[in-house]
Amino acid sequence: MKVARREFPPAPETAAAARDFVHGTLLAWEASGPIDDVILLVSELATNAVIHARSALEVTVRRDRTSTEVTVTDSAPERAVPQAGPLSVDASAVSGNERGGGLGLALASAIASSWGVSYGRGDKAVWFRIEDTPEKHPSLEAPPLRKGLSRPSRPTPWAPLDAALSSRLRLPQLLERTVEYAASALGGDAAYITLATSDETMWEVRAAVGLTRGGAPWRSLRVRTEEIFPSAAPEPIAVINDDLMIARTGRGRLSRAGMRSLVTAPLIVDGRVTGLLGVASKRARHFGPSAAKRLQEGADLIALPVERSRLAEVELSRRASLSFLAEASDLLAGTLDERMTGALAAQLITSRLGRWCAIETINEMGVSRLTHVVHGDENYNDILRALLTGLPPHEQREPQPLWSPAELAKEGLDEQLVRDLASGPAICIPLVAHGRTLGRMTIGKNETDDFTREEVDVADDLSRRVASAMENARLHEKQAAMSQALQRSLLPAKEKEPVIPNVDHAVFYRPADERNVVGGDFYDVFAASGRWCFAIGDVCGTGPEAAAVTGLARHTLRALAKEGFTPSHIMQRLNMAILDENTSTRFLTMLYGEMTPATDGGGGMRLRMVSAGHPLPLRLNQKGEVAQFGASQPLLGAFEDVEFTTENVDIRPGEVVLAVTDGVTERRNNTDMLGDEGLERIFSGCAGLTAQAVISRIDRELEEYAPGGRGDDTAMLVLRFL
């Protein structure tokens, strides 16, 4: 026996990876038999393990000479497999969003030769075995005929259909062969086969011969019961209708197609009618009991294979819908821009759910605006936008035309577009988040198309995701606007910065996270009592808490400076103010200085300054030499009993002073940090540049050193003395 194993994570892509692993393994082993059935069951059981067990899983493949066995093991034995026993295939269990008992086990019961579930202390295993040549199995045998019908060994008219079943055709091809053989076997003019939709509210004509509408064959045509059945509901036995003109269906599609008589046979699986096979004739009383018996034999022959294929189709469609919604969620979550959210939603919808889509938004004032209109044919975009603006759609969750032909005729539209929009179904779903209506999402299809119940449910689910993404985008925009307003209040306005005689100055600020412009770094330049004052500071941390300390420091600093206090006294008072505000976890470093003309007659400026725990400023002379100056004193907001000393420094014309926060010196490139030496090297190359040019040079060098490597807020202040 050959054995292969592989582990997989509990991720959305696991089902596809498990399919590829099993398929590749069987091909490498040159295995024969129904490989497609093996792959289908592997996909379903892996999906169940990811969704229900939510744990890593192991797939084991065993192959002997005549069979293939696959075991899917997860590590969540406490999450029992629903209805772990032989299951009847019940479409109602898979018609909605829930599995209602596990479609994987239903498929295993219908397809596998044997299967089971075993529980251990630390794991749970679901396994199945499929024989290369299917053995006699109750679920694979045709159900017994109803009373009054006898079963021949195998009627000759159905021999080609039996061969088609043996060749394992896909469901559409099998259904097409069935209606062709049925019409031929009973000598009818037309034949059709209907299957219940996933929600069992309507019946869908899946294949037809001899029946057309508008010249096109009856395919994917959804009809109500009374339109195509000779009685109010399909009977569990074959039924003959001798004259459609006097039956309920006289108002239906068959009589309008010229058919006079009809015989139908139900497709029955586990006592449920899952579909209907019908043969019609243009002649009244064309069919007799022998025809009904023969048709029922054909229906019994295909009932289980068709239902098995239909369930697999429903499951694939369900997984496709889940995959679409997951992909849509990822895309919508990737943007915090409301317009981009609407554009993505419209594009996703036209690629999957409808021929066209329109997104309408409602602002805080209750004013609605059509923001996005996307049609599958771009030539119709402007026409459709004009129509939606002139005739706004009303909310409707049930698919039906939005406007009457008369309303559209008044708009003078293209005739083809009028047909599509007047006859084509549409749904208009409100976009609601947290009880507030943010807009509407309208989806339309062409005249020849229709919405399935699953598509309506998917659209409804998608509308909630779009609304949530729009709400998040609006909240982000509000927060960003508040952050910008707060930060503007913490930094001096450019137009209000003073003009300092013989001093060229420039300032720079950038938050660590550009999505949140409120940071803990700040700068200020202002005039007070005949002096020109400057400050640069850094609060421990970022965000609103740091901004509160920044606001306190900036406004206290200005108030005390205008009172004429010395720098040391200002620092003393500011330290006590921060401590009084009970911000013990928010410390502040600050470099504060005042500039007055030097008194030695040599020009330049005298700086009176205090560096309270802040990185010391740098001085650049005309030779390109850089040096720190000043002494570091205690930081603010940490200790009560501290003293500050005012330092006096004379700056000569042609020299440049640079003050920065630690976001500059602590800029990192992987494990390397710029540091004081790196900043001095960059600053030494700025001789002869203007103050703004110095800022630009340093910013460019920082970005080249560590692209996008901002881990902290960054502020810089440059004073160039003329």
C-alpha positions in Angstrom: 0.0 0.0 0.0 1.2 3.5 -0.9 0.9 6.3 1.7 1.4 10.1 1.5 0.8 12.7 4.2 0.9 16.5 4.4 -0.1 19.1 7.0 -2.0 22.3 6.2 -2.7 25.5 8.1 -6.3 26.6 8.9 -6.3 29.1 6.1 -8.8 29.9 3.3 -6.5 28.6 0.7 -6.1 25.2 2.4 -8.9 23.5 0.5 -7.2 24.3 -2.9 -3.8 23.2 -1.5 -5.3 19.9 -0.3 -6.9 19.2 -3.7 -3.6 19.9 -5.4 -1.7 17.6 -3.0 -4.1 14.7 -3.4 -4.5 15.1 -7.2 -0.7 15.3 -7.7 -0.2 12.3 -5.5 -2.7 10.1 -7.3 -1.2 11.2 -10.7 2.3 10.3 -9.5 1.0 6.9 -8.4 -0.7 6.5 -11.8 -3.9 5.7 -9.9 -7.0 4.7 -11.8 -10.6 5.0 -10.8 -12.9 8.0 -10.1 -10.2 10.5 -9.2 -12.7 13.4 -9.6 -14.9 12.0 -6.8 -11.9 11.7 -4.5 -10.9 15.3 -5.2 -14.4 16.6 -4.6 -14.7 14.9 -1.2 -11.2 16.0 -0.2 -12.1 19.6 -1.0 -15.3 19.4 1.0 -13.8 17.7 4.1 -10.8 20.1 4.1 -13.2 23.1 3.9 -15.2 21.6 6.8 -12.1 21.2 8.9 -11.0 24.9 8.3 -14.5 26.3 8.9 -15.7 24.2 11.8 -12.6 22.9 13.5 -10.5 26.0 12.9 -7.3 24.1 13.4 -4.4 22.8 11.5 -5.2 19.6 9.6 -3.4 16.6 8.1 -4.4 14.9 4.9 -3.4 11.3 4.5 -3.7 9.4 1.2 -3.6 5.6 1.0 -3.7 3.6 -2.2 -3.9 -0.1 -2.7 -4.6 -2.0 -6.0 -8.3 -1.4 -6.1 -9.2 1.6 -4.0 -8.2 5.0 -2.7 -8.6 6.0 1.0 -8.2 9.6 2.3 -8.3 10.7 5.9 -8.6 14.4 7.0 -7.5 14.8 10.6 -7.9 18.0 12.7 -6.9 18.7 16.3 -10.3 19.8 17.6 -12.1 16.6 18.8 -14.3 18.8 21.0 -16.0 20.2 17.9 -18.0 17.2 16.8 -18.9 16.5 13.2 -22.7 17.3 12.8 -24.9 14.3 12.3 -21.9 11.9 12.0 -23.8 9.0 10.4 -25.3 8.1 7.1 -27.1 11.1 5.7 -29.8 11.7 3.2 -29.0 14.3 0.7 -31.4 17.1 1.6 -31.2 20.3 -0.6 -33.0 22.3 2.1 -29.9 21.8 4.3 -27.7 23.6 1.8 -30.2 26.2 0.4 -29.0 28.9 2.8 -25.8 30.2 4.2 -25.6 27.4 6.8 -24.7 23.8 6.1 -27.4 22.4 8.3 -25.7 19.2 9.0 -22.6 19.1 6.8 -22.8 18.8 3.0 -19.4 17.0 3.1 -20.9 14.0 4.9 -23.9 14.0 2.6 -21.6 13.8 -0.4 -19.5 11.1 1.3 -22.6 9.1 1.9 -23.7 9.4 -1.7 -20.3 9.0 -3.4 -17.9 6.9 -1.2 -17.9 3.1 -1.0 -17.4 3.5 2.8 -16.7 6.4 5.2 -16.6 7.2 8.9 -15.6 9.5 11.7 -13.2 8.6 14.6 -12.5 10.7 17.7 -9.3 10.6 19.8 -8.1 12.4 22.9 -6.4 15.1 20.8 -7.7 14.8 17.3 -10.7 13.9 15.1 -10.5 12.1 11.7 -13.0 11.9 8.9 -12.2 9.3 6.3 -13.6 7.8 3.1 -12.8 5.0 0.7 -13.7 4.9 -3.0 -13.3 1.7 -5.0 -12.0 1.8 -8.5 -15.1 -0.3 -9.5 -18.1 0.8 -7.5 -19.5 -2.0 -5.4 -23.2 -2.5 -4.8 -24.2 0.3 -2.4 -27.7 1.2 -1.4 -27.2 4.9 -2.0 -26.0 4.2 -5.6 -28.9 2.0 -6.6 -31.9 3.5 -8.3 -34.9 3.9 -5.9 -37.8 1.5 -6.3 -40.6 2.4 -8.7 -43.9 3.5 -7.4 -46.9 1.2 -7.1 -48.3 0.3 -10.5 -45.0 0.5 -12.4 -42.9 -2.5 -13.1 -39.1 -2.4 -13.7 -37.9 -4.2 -16.8 -34.3 -5.4 -16.9 -33.4 -2.2 -18.8 -35.5 -0.7 -21.5 -33.8 -0.3 -24.8 -34.7 3.4 -25.2 -32.6 4.2 -22.1 -29.5 2.2 -23.1 -27.8 5.3 -24.6 -28.5 7.2 -21.3 -27.1 4.3 -19.3 -23.9 4.6 -21.4 -23.9 8.4 -20.8 -24.0 7.8 -17.0 -21.1 5.3 -17.3 -19.0 7.9 -19.1 -19.4 10.3 -16.1 -20.5 13.4 -18.0 -20.7 16.8 -16.4 -24.2 17.8 -15.3 -25.0 20.1 -18.2 -24.1 17.5 -20.8 -25.9 14.8 -18.9 -29.1 16.8 -18.8 -28.9 17.7 -22.5 -28.5 14.0 -23.4 -31.4 13.1 -21.1 -33.9 15.5 -22.8 -32.8 14.4 -26.2 -33.3 10.7 -25.4 -36.6 11.4 -23.6 -38.1 13.2 -26.6 -36.9 10.4 -28.9 -38.0 7.6 -26.7 -41.6 8.9 -26.3 -41.9 10.4 -29.8 -42.5 13.9 -28.4 -41.9 17.3 -30.1 -40.2 18.8 -27.0 -38.6 17.8 -23.7 -37.2 19.6 -20.7 -35.8 18.9 -17.3 -36.2 21.2 -14.3 -34.4 21.2 -11.0 -35.2 23.0 -7.8 -33.3 26.2 -7.1 -31.1 26.1 -4.1 -33.8 27.9 -2.0 -36.6 25.7 -3.5 -38.7 28.7 -4.2 -38.7 28.2 -7.9 -37.8 25.7 -10.6 -35.1 26.1 -13.1 -35.2 24.7 -16.6 -31.7 23.3 -16.9 -32.0 21.7 -20.4 -34.6 21.6 -23.1 -35.1 20.5 -26.7 -37.8 21.8 -29.0 -38.7 24.8 -26.8 -37.5 28.3 -27.4 -38.2 31.8 -26.2 -37.3 34.6 -28.5 -35.5 32.1 -30.7 -33.2 31.0 -27.9 -33.5 27.5 -26.2 -35.0 27.2 -22.8 -32.0 27.2 -20.5 -31.5 28.8 -17.1 -35.1 29.8 -17.2 -36.7 30.2 -13.8 -40.4 29.6 -13.6 -43.0 29.2 -10.9 -44.7 25.9 -10.3 -48.0 26.7 -12.1 -46.2 27.8 -15.3 -44.7 24.5 -16.2 -46.3 21.7 -14.0 -49.7 20.3 -14.9 -50.8 20.7 -11.3 -50.1 23.0 -8.4 -47.1 21.0 -7.4 -45.1 18.2 -8.8 -46.5 14.8 -8.0 -44.4 11.9 -6.7 -45.6 9.7 -9.7 -45.6 10.2 -13.5 -48.5 12.4 -14.6 -50.2 12.7 -18.0 -52.0 15.8 -19.2 -54.0 15.2 -22.3 -54.8 18.8 -23.3 -52.8 21.7 -22.0 -55.4 24.1 -23.4 -57.9 23.3 -20.7 -55.4 22.7 -17.8 -53.8 25.2 -15.5 -50.8 25.3 -17.8 -53.0 26.8 -20.5 -51.8 30.1 -19.1 -48.2 28.9 -19.0 -45.2 28.7 -21.3 -45.8 25.3 -22.7 -49.2 26.2 -24.2 -47.8 29.4 -25.6 -45.1 27.3 -27.3 -47.8 25.3 -29.1 -47.7 22.2 -27.0 -51.1 20.4 -26.4 -50.2 17.3 -24.3 -47.6 16.6 -21.7 -46.2 13.7 -19.6 -44.0 14.4 -16.6 -42.0 12.1 -14.3 -40.5 13.3 -11.0 -36.8 12.9 -10.0 -37.0 11.5 -6.5 -34.1 11.0 -4.1 -34.8 9.9 -0.5 -38.5 10.5 -0.9 -38.1 14.1 -2.1 -39.0 15.5 -5.5 -35.7 17.1 -6.7 -36.7 17.8 -10.3 -39.0 17.0 -13.1 -38.5 15.4 -16.5 -41.2 16.3 -19.0 -42.0 15.4 -22.7 -44.5 17.5 -24.6 -46.3 17.0 -27.9 -48.2 19.3 -30.3 -50.9 16.7 -30.4 -53.6 16.3 -27.8 -53.8 12.9 -26.0 -50.5 11.8 -27.4 -49.2 10.0 -24.3 -50.5 6.9 -22.6 -49.7 4.8 -19.5 -46.8 3.0 -21.2 -45.2 6.4 -22.1 -45.5 7.5 -18.4 -44.0 4.2 -17.2 -41.1 4.5 -19.7 -40.4 8.2 -18.7 -40.5 7.3 -15.0 -37.9 4.6 -15.7 -35.6 7.2 -17.2 -36.2 9.7 -14.4 -35.4 7.0 -11.8 -32.2 6.2 -13.7 -30.8 9.7 -13.6 -32.3 10.9 -10.3 -29.5 10.1 -7.9 -26.6 11.0 -10.3 -28.3 14.3 -11.1 -28.9 15.2 -7.5 -25.4 14.3 -6.6 -24.0 16.5 -9.3 -26.5 19.3 -8.4 -25.4 19.2 -4.7 -21.7 19.4 -5.8 -22.6 22.3 -8.0 -24.5 24.1 -5.2 -21.5 23.5 -2.9 -19.0 24.9 -5.5 -21.3 27.9 -6.0 -21.5 28.4 -2.2 -17.7 28.3 -1.9 -17.4 30.7 -4.8 -19.7 33.1 -3.1 -17.8 32.9 0.2 -14.5 33.4 -1.7 -16.0 36.4 -3.5 -17.2 37.9 -0.2 -13.8 37.2 1.5 -11.9 38.8 -1.4 -14.3 41.8 -1.4 -13.8 42.2 2.4 -10.0 42.3 2.0 -10.2 44.8 -0.8 -12.6 47.1 1.0 -10.6 46.9 4.3 -7.5 47.9 2.4 -8.7 51.5 1.9 -9.9 54.2 4.2 -11.2 56.5 1.5 -14.9 56.6 1.0 -14.8 57.3 -2.8 -12.3 54.5 -3.3 -14.6 52.2 -1.3 -17.6 53.0 -3.6 -15.5 52.5 -6.7 -14.2 49.1 -5.6 -17.7 48.0 -4.7 -19.1 49.0 -8.1 -16.3 47.2 -9.9 -16.6 44.0 -7.8 -20.4 43.9 -8.4 -20.2 44.3 -12.1 -17.6 41.5 -12.3 -19.7 39.0 -10.3 -23.3 39.9 -9.6 -24.7 42.2 -12.2 -24.5 43.9 -15.6 -24.4 47.3 -14.0 -24.1 48.9 -10.6 -24.7 52.3 -9.1 -23.5 53.6 -5.7 -25.4 56.5 -4.1 -24.1 58.1 -0.8 -26.0 60.2 1.8 -24.0 62.7 3.7 -24.4 63.9 7.3 -26.9 66.5 6.2 -29.1 63.8 4.5 -28.2 64.9 1.0 -27.8 62.0 -1.4 -25.4 62.0 -4.3 -24.8 59.5 -7.1 -21.1 58.8 -6.8 -20.4 55.8 -9.0 -22.0 54.3 -12.0 -20.4 51.3 -13.8 -22.0 49.4 -16.7 -20.5 46.3 -18.3 -20.5 48.3 -21.6 -18.6 51.5 -20.9 -20.5 53.3 -23.7 -23.6 53.2 -21.5 -22.0 54.7 -18.4 -23.0 58.3 -19.1 -26.5 57.4 -20.3 -27.1 55.3 -17.3 -25.8 58.0 -14.9 -28.1 60.6 -16.6 -31.1 58.1 -16.2 -30.3 57.4 -12.5 -30.0 61.1 -11.8 -33.3 61.9 -13.5 -35.2 58.8 -12.2 -33.6 57.9 -8.8 -34.2 54.2 -8.0 -36.4 53.2 -5.1 -35.3 50.6 -2.6 -36.3 47.0 -3.6 -34.8 43.8 -2.4 -36.9 41.6 -4.7 -35.6 41.5 -8.3 -37.8 43.4 -10.7 -37.5 46.3 -13.2 -36.8 49.7 -11.7 -38.8 51.7 -14.2 -41.6 51.1 -16.6 -41.1 51.3 -20.4 -43.2 54.5 -20.5 -40.9 56.2 -18.0 -37.8 55.2 -20.0 -39.4 56.2 -23.3 -39.7 59.8 -22.0 -36.0 60.0 -21.5 -35.3 59.4 -25.2 -32.8 56.6 -24.5 -31.2 54.1 -26.9 -33.8 51.3 -27.7 -31.5 48.5 -26.6 -30.7 50.2 -23.3 -34.5 50.8 -22.8 -35.1 47.1 -23.3 -32.4 46.1 -20.9 -33.4 48.5 -18.2 -37.1 48.3 -18.6 -37.2 44.5 -18.7 -34.1 43.6 -16.9 -34.4 42.8 -13.1 -32.7 45.0 -10.5 -32.3 45.2 -6.8 -31.7 48.4 -4.8 -30.3 47.7 -1.3 -29.7 50.4 1.4 -26.2 50.7 2.8 -26.7 50.7 6.6 -24.1 50.8 9.3 -24.8 51.1 13.0 -28.4 51.9 12.3 -27.6 54.8 9.9 -28.3 54.8 6.2 -25.1 55.8 4.3 -26.5 55.4 0.8 -27.9 52.8 -1.6 -26.4 50.1 -3.8 -28.3 49.3 -7.0 -27.5 46.3 -9.1 -29.1 45.5 -12.5 -29.1 42.7 -15.1 -30.0 42.4 -18.7 -33.4 41.5 -20.0 -32.4 37.9 -20.6 -30.8 37.4 -17.1 -32.3 36.8 -13.7 -31.1 37.0 -10.1 -30.8 33.8 -8.2 -31.8 33.8 -4.5 -28.1 33.1 -3.7 -27.1 36.2 -5.7 -29.6 38.4 -3.8 -28.3 37.0 -0.5 -24.7 37.6 -1.6 -25.6 41.2 -2.6 -27.3 41.8 0.8 -24.2 40.5 2.6 -21.9 42.6 0.4 -24.0 45.7 1.1 -23.3 45.3 4.8 -19.6 45.0 4.2 -19.6 48.0 1.9 -21.5 50.1 4.4 -19.1 49.1 7.2 -16.1 50.0 5.0 -17.8 53.4 4.2 -18.5 54.0 7.9 -14.8 53.2 8.8 -13.7 55.6 6.0 -15.9 58.4 7.3 -14.7 57.8 10.9 -11.1 57.9 9.7 -11.7 61.1 7.8 -13.2 62.7 10.9 -10.4 61.5 13.1 -7.8 62.8 10.5 -9.6 66.2 10.4 -9.6 66.4 14.2 -6.0 65.4 14.4 -5.0 68.0 11.8 -6.9 70.7 13.6 -5.3 69.7 17.0 -1.8 69.6 15.5 -2.3 73.0 13.9 -3.2 74.4 17.3 0.1 72.9 18.7 2.4 74.3 16.0 2.7 78.0 15.1 1.1 79.0 11.8 3.7 79.7 9.1 2.3 83.1 8.3 2.5 84.1 12.0 6.2 83.3 12.5 8.2 86.5 13.3 10.7 88.0 11.0 14.0 88.0 13.0 16.6 90.7 12.0 19.8 89.1 10.7 18.5 85.6 11.3 17.2 83.2 8.6 15.2 80.4 10.3 13.3 77.3 9.2 11.3 74.6 11.0 10.2 71.1 10.2 7.8 68.6 11.6 6.7 65.1 10.5 4.7 62.6 12.7 5.9 59.0 12.8 2.5 57.7 11.5 1.3 60.0 8.8 -2.2 58.6 9.2 -2.2 60.2 12.7 -0.7 63.7 12.5 -0.9 64.3 16.3 2.5 63.7 17.7 4.5 64.5 20.8 7.2 66.7 19.1 6.8 70.4 18.6 8.6 73.6 17.9 7.8 77.3 18.3 9.3 80.6 17.2 7.8 83.9 18.6 8.6 87.4 19.7 8.2 88.4 23.4 9.2 91.7 25.2 11.8 92.7 22.6 13.3 89.3 22.4 13.0 86.5 19.8 12.3 83.2 21.4 12.6 79.7 20.1 11.8 76.2 21.5 11.8 72.6 20.4 10.5 69.8 22.5 9.7 66.1 22.7 7.0 64.6 24.8 7.3 61.0 25.9 4.9 59.1 23.6 2.5 60.1 20.8 -1.2 60.6 20.3 -3.8 62.7 22.2 -2.1 62.2 25.6 1.2 63.6 24.3 -0.6 66.4 22.5 -2.2 67.5 25.8 1.3 67.9 27.4 2.5 69.6 24.2 -0.4 72.1 24.4 0.3 72.8 28.1 4.0 73.3 27.5 3.6 75.6 24.4 1.0 77.9 25.9 2.7 78.1 29.4 6.0 78.9 27.7 4.6 81.7 25.7 2.7 83.2 28.7 5.8 83.2 30.9 8.1 84.5 28.2 5.9 87.5 27.6 6.1 88.2 31.3 9.9 88.7 30.9 11.0 85.7 33.0 14.5 84.3 32.4 14.8 81.0 30.7 15.8 79.2 33.9 12.8 80.6 35.7 10.5 79.7 32.8 11.7 76.1 32.9 11.2 76.0 36.7 7.6 77.1 36.4 6.9 74.9 33.4 8.2 71.9 35.3 5.8 72.6 38.2 2.9 73.1 35.8 3.4 69.7 34.2 3.7 68.0 37.6 0.5 69.7 38.8 -1.4 68.3 35.8 -0.7 64.8 37.1 1.0 63.7 33.9 3.7 61.6 35.7 4.0 59.2 32.9 4.4 62.0 30.3 7.9 63.5 30.5 9.1 66.4 28.3 12.5 67.4 27.0 12.9 70.9 25.7 15.5 73.3 24.3 14.4 76.9 25.0 16.3 79.9 24.0 16.1 83.7 23.6 18.0 85.8 21.0 19.1 89.3 21.5 21.8 91.3 19.5 25.3 90.7 20.9 26.8 93.6 22.9 30.5 93.1 21.9 30.2 95.1 18.8 31.1 92.2 16.5 27.6 91.6 15.3 25.9 88.2 15.7 23.5 87.2 18.4 23.6 86.2 22.1 21.6 83.1 23.0 20.3 82.7 26.5 19.2 79.1 26.7 18.3 76.0 28.8 18.4 72.4 27.5 16.1 70.5 29.8 17.0 66.9 29.0 16.9 67.6 25.2 19.6 66.7 22.7 22.1 69.5 22.7 22.1 71.8 19.7 24.8 71.8 17.0 26.8 74.8 15.7 28.2 74.8 12.1 30.8 77.4 11.3 31.8 78.7 7.8 34.6 76.1 7.6 32.2 73.2 7.9 33.1 72.3 11.4 30.3 71.0 13.6 30.3 71.0 17.4 27.7 70.6 20.2 27.2 73.5 22.7 25.5 74.0 26.0 25.0 71.6 28.9 22.2 69.1 29.5 19.9 69.8 32.5 17.1 67.7 34.0 14.1 67.0 31.9 10.6 68.4 32.7 7.8 66.7 34.5 10.0 64.1 36.3 11.2 65.7 39.5 10.0 68.5 41.8 13.3 69.6 43.5 15.4 70.6 40.4 17.2 73.8 39.5 17.8 75.2 36.1 20.6 77.5 35.0 20.5 79.9 32.1 23.5 79.6 29.7 24.8 82.5 27.5 26.3 81.6 24.1 27.4 84.1 21.4 26.8 83.1 17.8 28.8 84.8 15.1 27.5 85.8 11.6 27.8 83.0 9.1 27.2 80.3 11.7 24.2 77.9 11.7 22.5 76.4 14.7 20.6 73.1 14.4 18.2 71.7 17.0 16.4 68.4 16.5 14.4 65.8 18.4 15.6 62.3 19.0 13.5 61.1 16.0 16.4 62.3 13.9 19.3 60.8 15.7 17.5 57.5 16.4 16.6 56.9 12.8 17.3 53.2 12.1 18.4 51.3 9.1 17.8 47.7 10.1 20.0 47.4 13.2 22.1 50.5 12.6 21.2 53.9 14.1 22.2 57.3 12.7 23.2 58.7 16.1 24.9 62.0 16.9 27.9 61.3 14.7 25.7 60.6 11.7 23.8 63.8 12.1 27.0 65.8 12.5 28.4 64.3 9.3 25.2 65.3 7.4 25.2 68.8 9.0 28.8 69.4 8.1 27.9 69.4 4.4 25.4 72.2 4.8 27.8 75.1 5.0 26.6 78.0 2.8 23.0 76.7 2.5 19.9 78.7 3.5 18.0 77.5 6.6 15.3 75.9 4.5 17.9 74.2 2.3 19.6 72.8 5.4 16.2 71.2 6.4 15.7 69.8 2.9 19.2 68.3 2.8 18.9 66.6 6.2 15.4 65.3 5.4 16.7 63.8 2.0 19.8 62.3 3.7 17.6 60.7 6.4 15.3 59.1 3.7 18.3 57.8 1.8 19.8 56.3 5.0 16.5 54.6 6.1 13.7 54.8 3.5 10.4 54.9 5.3 12.1 54.0 8.6 10.4 56.6 10.8 9.8 55.1 14.2 9.3 58.4 16.0 8.0 61.9 15.4 10.6 64.2 13.9 11.1 68.0 14.4 14.0 70.2 13.4 14.8 73.9 13.9 17.5 75.8 12.0 18.8 79.3 12.7 21.3 80.8 10.2 22.8 84.0 11.4 23.6 86.6 8.8 
